[in-house]
Amino acid sequence: MAFFWSFSSVPLLGLLSLFLTTLQPSAAAAAHLTTTSIRFRKPSTTADVPVFREAPAFRNGETCGISTLDRIHVAMTLDASYLRGTMAAVLSILQHSTCPENVVFHFLYVRNEPQVFSSIKSTFPYLNFKTYRFDATRVLGLISKSIRQALDQPLNYARTYLADILPANIKRLIYLDSDLVMVDDIAKLWGFDLNDKVLAAPEYCRANFTNYFTDAFWSDPVLSRTFEMRKPCYFNTGVMVVDMDKWRKGKYTRKVEYWMVVQKQKRIYHLGSLPPFLLVLAGNIKPVNHRWNQHGLGGDNIEGKCRSLHPGPISLLHWSGKGKPWLRLDSRKPCNVDHLWAPYDLYRPSTHSFEE
């Protein structure tokens, strides 16, 4: 059952050869990038991995199918730093699903963290999931330093490579960030008609699109014409429905990588993995109702101040931005919206999660 909120919110080409060489950075270049430009997270230890209580078992309703065609494929990233968010997201999806046993989770990881994998199994012993290693070297030479360290992590770029990593028999996929909870049946999002588009996501055409790119981009006589034949709108890549076949056939991974190379040579945006998606796809996606991404609940990327909900129905709550609900709850300085996340928190011990 979806939420409904009525309160007002606060306002929220000549690089081809370079592109081909940059995709395979030398060991020295990669080492230089790692040590001087971008700080990657240190590998977690067992002590860093939270402990969770076991989630209840969720079973299919009588109307659920049992064939492979009835499966809903969901991709998420997996690491110790965001594990608490991932657990809450998975629980929320299962709890509100009519056919929870039909949901197949595909987790992408960079570091082999056995304790993280065992936590998933012990918390959701019945969960249908698979894990895939994302090779961070694919993006070491492509990542540019952004306004927030968390946005620079290689795993943040894994969504670009989903079609390469996941099995070819997966034709459609829902990608979800780890800092969200779903309060509606995921089958509704899964069944959304993409028509002839490669990707569907909520669009926000009232957002100031020009702010996502630098003056260097808009002042360049060639780059500034990128959106000339489109009506681009901002969309958030934390909630996407993707036609995997169209993505592969259209070589969209290479298209996104191209703009990452441009960014390395001429700083054209400030954020991490989002702007290349906008450059390739903004104005050419299938828009989804805003209820499926009530985003920005983590505030901005600098301070992460509290924000209110937008008015209207809500199917998904998304703490994009610097502020994460589990951190604010633990600090005893939560925002009002963080209490909507707390019921899905399986962290143990926890003074704010609901005990069974």
N, C-alpha and C positions, 0 to 999 in steps of 0.2 A: 504494500500500500504506500503510495507516494505521500510526501509531505506537501503542505501548502503554507506559504508564508505571506503575510500581508503588510509587514512593516517595510518602510523605505530603507534603502541601502545608502551608504555613502557613495559619491561619484567614483564611482570607480573610473671575331672574338679570339681575342688572341691568347687566351690563357689555357688553351687545351693542352699544349705540350707541358706547361707547368703543372697542370692538373694531373696528368698521367705520371709525372715523376714524383709529385708530392704524395701520391697514394702509397708509395713504398718508401718511407723515410729510411735513411741509413741508421745504423745502430748509434752512431755518434750524434746524429740529429735528434733521434728519439731520446737519447740520454740527456741531451742539452735541454730539450723541451720539458722533460720530467723534472729536472732539477732547478731550472731557472725560470720557467714561464708559468707552469701550472703545478699546483700541489695536489697530489692524489691522496686519497684516504689510505691510512696505514692498515695492513691486514688486521682483522679482529682476532682476539683471543677468546678462549672459552668464557672467560670472565666478562667479555664485552657483549655476549649474546644473551638477551633477556630470556627469562623463564616464563612459560605460558601455561595456563590451565587448559585442559582438553575441552574442545568445543563439543556441543551436542551433535548428534548425528541427524542429518536432514535427509529425508527420503522423498522420492518422486510421488506426485499425485497420480490418481488413477488414469488421468487422460494423457500422461506422458508416453511418448514413443520410446522404443528401445533400440532403434537402428542407428548406424553411424550418421545418418542424415539428420538425426534429431539432436546431435551434439552441438554445444555452443562452445566455441574456442575463445579463450581469454588469455592474453599475454600480459605479463607483468615482469618487472625486474626484481631481483632478489639479492639483498646483502644485509649484513648485520645492522648497519646504520639505520635502515628504514624498515627493519623486520617487524617492528611493533605496528607500524602503519600497514604493512602488507597483511599481517594476521587479521587486523580489524577489517580491512577491505574484503578479504576472502570470506570472513564470517558474515559480513553484511550482504554479500552477493548470494551466499547459500541461504541465509535466513529469509530473504525476500523472494527467492526463486520458487516457482511452481514445480520445476523439474530440476532440483539441485544436483541430482546424480548424473544429469546430462551435461553438466558444465565441466569442461576439461581445461585445466590451467596449464599454461606453458610459462615456466619461470626462466628468465635469462640471468646469468651471473657472470662475474668476471673472475673472482677469486674462489678457489675451492675451499669452502668453509663447511666441513662436515657437520659442525654443531648447528649451523643454520638449516641444513637439509634435514637433520634429525628432528629439529624443532617443528618443522612443517609436518613431518610424519607423526610425531607424537601429539601435536595439537589437533591435527585433522587426520586421524588414522584411516578414514574412509575416503579421503580426497583422491580424485582422479587427476593426477598431475604428472608432468614431465619436466626435466631440467635440461638446459642447454648452456654450454659455455660460450660466452661472447669473447672473442679474441680482441683484447684491448689494443693490440698493435695495429689493428685496422684503422684506428682513428688517432693514434698518437701524433702523427704528423699533420692532422687536420684540425685538432681542437685549438681554438683561440681562447685566451683568457677573457672571462666575462666579468660581470659586476658582482658575482657571488660564487664562492669556491664550489658549492654543491652543484652548480650548473656545469662545471668543468670536468666532472668525473666521466670517464669513458662509458660507464654503464648508462649514463644519461643519453647517450647517442645510440644505444642498442636498438631503439625503435626504428631507426633508419634501415636496419639490416634484417628485420624480421622475415622478410620474404626469402632471404638467403639462408637463414638459420633453421627455420621451421620446415617440416616436411612439405613436399610439393602437393600432397593430397589435401592440405588445408587450403580451402578456396576462399574462405572468409574468416576474419579475425576481429575481435574487439581488443584494442590496446587500452590499458588502464594504468595510471600512475598509482603509486603506493600510498599517497596521502589523501585518500578519499574513502567515502562509504556510500554504498548504494542503498536506497530506501524504496526501491521499486523492483519489479521483476525484470531481470536482465534479458529475458526473452523478447521483451518489447523493443529494446535497443537492437538486439540481434536481428530481428525481423524487419528492420528499417530498409526501405527500398532505396538502393543507391542509384537506380536507373543506369546511366552509362558512366557514372563517376567512379574514380578509383578510391575515393575516401569520403566519408561522411562525418561531420562533427558540428557542434553548435557554432554558429557564426555570430560575431558581435560587430555589426556594421557602424554602431555609434561610437566605437572606440576610435581614438585618433591614430589611424594607421601609420601616419608619417612618423610618429614617435618611436616606432620599432626599428627605425633605420637612422643612420647618422647623416650629418650634413654632407659628408664626403660621398655618400650614396646619392642623395637627392641633387647634388650639384654636378655630378658626373653626367655628361651629355648622353652617354650610352646606357649606363646602369639605371638612370632615372626613367628610362623608357621601358623597363622590365614589365611594368603592369599596364602598358599602354592599351592593350587589347582586352583588358579585364576590368572588372569592378571589384577590387580586392577588399576583403574584410578580414579582421583579425579572427583567428580561431586558435583554441588551446589544444596542443598535441597530447595532453594527458588523458583525453577521452576521444577515441577514434574508432570508427568501423571501417575496415580496410578490405577491399577486393584484392586478394593476394595475387590472383592471376593477372589482373590488369596492372598491378604494381610491377610484377616481374616483366611482363611484355613491354610495358612502357619504360623500363629501365629507370625507375624513379630513384633508386638508390644512387645511381651515378649522377642524376640531376641534382640531388641534394648535396652530394659530395662536391660537385662543381662549385657551388656557392660557398662551401666551407673553404675551398682553395682561394676563391676571390677574397674572402674575409682575412685570410692569412696575409695577403699582399696589400690590401687596402681596407682598413677597418670600416665596415659598412653597417655593423650592428653591434649592440652591447650585450645581448642575452646569449644563451648557449645554443641548444639544439633546435629551438623554436624558429628563429628567423629564416633558416634555409628552407624549412617546410613552407613558410609563408611565401618566400620568393618563388617556389616551384608551383604551389597549389592554391594560394589565396585567390579567390574569385573563380575557382574552378572545382569546388567541392559541392557535395550535396548537403545543404544545411539541415541540422537536426534541431528540434525544439530545445530552447535554453534550459528547460527543466533537467536535461541530461548532463549539464555541467554548471552547477552553481559554484563557479570558481572564484579564486581570489580571497578565500577565507583565511589564508595565511598572511594576508597583508601584502605589502610591496616586497621587493627583493632586497631592500636595504635595511629597513627597521622592523618589518613584520608586524605593524600595529594592527589592532583589532578592527574588524570590519563587520558590518551587519549583512544580513541576507537580502538579496534582491526580492521584490514582491513577486508573488505568483507560485504556481505549483513546483514542487521539487522532487526529482527522482534520483539525483546524485549530488552529494556535497563534496566539494573539492578544496582542500587546504593548500592550493598553489600559493607561492610566495614564501617568504622566509620563515614565518611562524608556523610551527607544527603543533597540533593539538596535544600530543603526548608530552612534548617538552614544556608547553605552557601549563598543562595540568600538574606535572611534577614540580614545577617551580612555584605552584600555588598562586599563580597569576594568570589564570585562564581567561580567555575571552568568552563571551556568552555563547558563541557558536560552538566552542570546544565541548560544551556539555552535550551536544548532539552526537559527537564522536564517542564520548566516554562509554556508552552502553555496549559498544562493540570491542572494547579494549579487553583482550584476553591476558594481558600482562599479570604476572603473579610474583610477589604480592603487589596489590594495588588498592589504594584506599578509595579510588573513585570509580572503579569498574563495578558492574552489577554482578553479584555472586549468584550462582544458580541455587 
